[in-house]
Amino acid sequence: MKKLLYVVFIIIAVFIGLTFTYMNNQTVTIQYLSATMEMHLSMLILSIFTIGVITGYSVSFLVTLKMRRALSKARKEVRNLESISH
């Protein structure tokens, strides 16, 4: 049942992606400092979305890593306190 839901989700996502690309195929000019670049609007939106996802996952990973270190330190402290009290 889960595989079927994944397949349906992927088919819907591909359909939405293809129709989005088809309907937003205008060329836009991007200028930054002295660099100029032309690309399709759909590719620009997809690129910005991808950069956002990667940035979000990176920040989330760093926060999770920091929290795991804090948890490990707290567990060591609890073990030390338990060994002292026994």
Secondary structure in CASP SS format (residue, H / E / C, confidence):
PFRMAT SS
TARGET T0000
AUTHOR 0000-0000-0000
METHOD secondary structure of the structure
MODEL  1
M C 1.00
K H 1.00
K H 1.00
L H 1.00
L H 1.00
Y H 1.00
V H 1.00
V H 1.00
F H 1.00
I H 1.00
I H 1.00
I H 1.00
A H 1.00
V H 1.00
F H 1.00
I H 1.00
G H 1.00
L H 1.00
T H 1.00
F H 1.00
T H 1.00
Y H 1.00
M H 1.00
N C 1.00
N C 1.00
Q C 1.00
T E 1.00
V E 1.00
T E 1.00
I E 1.00
Q E 1.00
Y E 1.00
L C 1.00
S C 1.00
A E 1.00
T E 1.00
M E 1.00
E E 1.00
M E 1.00
H E 1.00
L H 1.00
S H 1.00
M H 1.00
L H 1.00
I H 1.00
L H 1.00
S H 1.00
I H 1.00
F H 1.00
T H 1.00
I H 1.00
G H 1.00
V H 1.00
I H 1.00
T H 1.00
G H 1.00
Y H 1.00
S H 1.00
V H 1.00
S H 1.00
F H 1.00
L H 1.00
V H 1.00
T H 1.00
L H 1.00
K H 1.00
M H 1.00
R H 1.00
R H 1.00
A H 1.00
L H 1.00
S H 1.00
K H 1.00
A H 1.00
R H 1.00
K H 1.00
E H 1.00
V H 1.00
R H 1.00
N H 1.00
L H 1.00
E H 1.00
S H 1.00
I H 1.00
S H 1.00
H C 1.00
END
